[in-house]
Amino acid sequence: MIDQETIQRIMDAARIEEVIGDFVSLKKRGANHIGCCPFHNEKTPSFYVSPSKGIYKCFGCGEAGDVVGFLKKHEHYTYPEALRYLAKKYNIEIQEEELTPEEKQRQTERDGLFHVSEFAQKYFAELLYNDEMGRAVGLSYFHSRGLSDEIIKRFGLGYCLDEWSNFTDHALRNGYSEAVLEKTGLTIIKEDTGKKYDRFRGRVMFPIYSISGRVLGFSGRVLSSEKQAAKYVNSPDSDIYNKSRILYGLFQARTAISKQDKCYLVEGNIDVISMHQSGVENAVASCGTSLTTEQIRLIKRYTPNVTVLYDGDSAGIKAALRAVDLLFAEGMHVRLVLFPDGEDPDSYAQKYGSTQLQDYLATHEDNFIMFKTRVLLDGVKNDPIRRAEVISETARSIAMVTDMLERAEYIRQCAYLLHVDETVLSTAVAKAARKSGEQRVESGERRVENGEQRVENGTVESEPHATPHAPLSAPSEVERHMVQLLLNYGNHTVVQEIELPDGQRQTTENTVAEIIVSELQQDNLSLSHPLCQRIYEQCALMQQMSHSVDVNYFKNTTDDQLRTFAIALMMDTYTLSDSWRAKGIFVPKMEDNLLQDLRETVYTFKSTRIAQMIEERREQLRTADEDRQRMLLAEIQQYIEFGHKLQKARNIIIAPHHNSF
Ligand SMILES: [Zn+2]
């Protein structure tokens, strides 16, 4: 349990733009920070973060929430996990009792997996420096690969002793359960004998981190020359580790990737570390798998530019070719650096040093389609059928390039390489583009058919709270504006001068919410838009209970519709004012003159609402019987009188008192 006071300290310290900025590349625009949404796939940023309001909102997919909501959604944290993460980030100490073995047992499985992975990482890292064998074998190996102590620590490298169950025994002694150890794959339990042993024994350890820096799993490299042992062993997939959704080094590289707007994709863990040490910090590797779409989307959060680094052996080229179509399909800008025969980024950096490596990368970038065409052409010789295949294969790749100028340039270069006329190739490209376009349309139609299902990322999931409701129309601008005043300025105090019946003037102080609530209650008015009305009602309730409006209620409510609606209103204050202005209604920037704006809004709301109600009753008159007609006419009369009074009151209103906020 974290006490309320600590929670408050954590929430006060957490800067939403910093927290989200660790996962999404954000750029400052006006009062907000914007970037590409991590929750849906997009090319132009529609994800807004408002530091002053402590909220984020995607105008593409509608995802919205506060800093804790972001961590829950993005990192799949529970509420306490999100708080602990923030506490760690902002160095706030959480007083917690030491867990007993029973409590450890009871922890949720996921929590247990995270715990034991972190525990293992610390243990392996410690052995590397503080154990005789660790130093003699593990540390010597890393040093022989040219890695400095600083970089070893930065990547959390370690060593697992070459004993049957040294780690497993240590973990069991520290209260971790066999089940959890087995689930992470750190311990293997023989089915027949029940004998336990360490999966990674005798291996140097590369912990694999999430983008927020949690240890998810390991990659272990064997050092002995035993022939039957695999060179690398990785953690098996578990509740926290999914190899197709993880990139090795991304945690350490993400800032550099974002800053340099480019990501180097290499083959091995050691390549990543070696490049970081050489000052090329924007490098990652897909560990233990060929590149996946999920991994590409991870990169895309930080940059659309990927340069694939591969060595020139056939396995490297094959892997690179597999990657290309996937990268293009995700709209990435792909380039390639081919290393000279027998070299990889690590060996190159070792042999020539960091300046040379950086120079090599800068001067050897090739575009990927050219590379692919060259590889495909190799070995075709003059076989006309194979040649035609290469042309259509190349056309297929070029068709995936979405930028038309870029596409034309590829056609020009590849036509030259293939010794064909440009028009031949561009016809083939157009054909291939049509084909893939048709496929996209087909899947789009499927989407419409399944009205209640969302087809995204290739998986079909039902929408949360999938109660079918008619889509709500947008609220009128004045209602939007009034709710915005409640949400954004509800607790601001405004000073009014009022004229008493005896002609004396008196100054009163009220909050914006107080004024709105009392104005509406006094005339018994409600808002016509259901969501606006719900927000108003909730604010009125809070106003009565605690004399203030707590917008956290709307940021955290589990009612998705209400939450996203409220947050959207909190975010787009200024666009709204602009649209008012465009209609010739002068609305000063709210902060400039809150009182004036408040009066204007309440007045406009009342008069439009009255007009609406009169209109509704006129409408009903047509079909009403005689009794009902009389009643409606009386009501209409009342509303018209009310409207006159309202106008009169407005005319004698005291010239606005200028406050600066
Ligand atoms: Zn989105």
Residues whose N, C-alpha, C, O or C-beta is under 5 A from the ligand:
A	BS01	ZN	C37 F39 H40 C58 G60 C61 G62
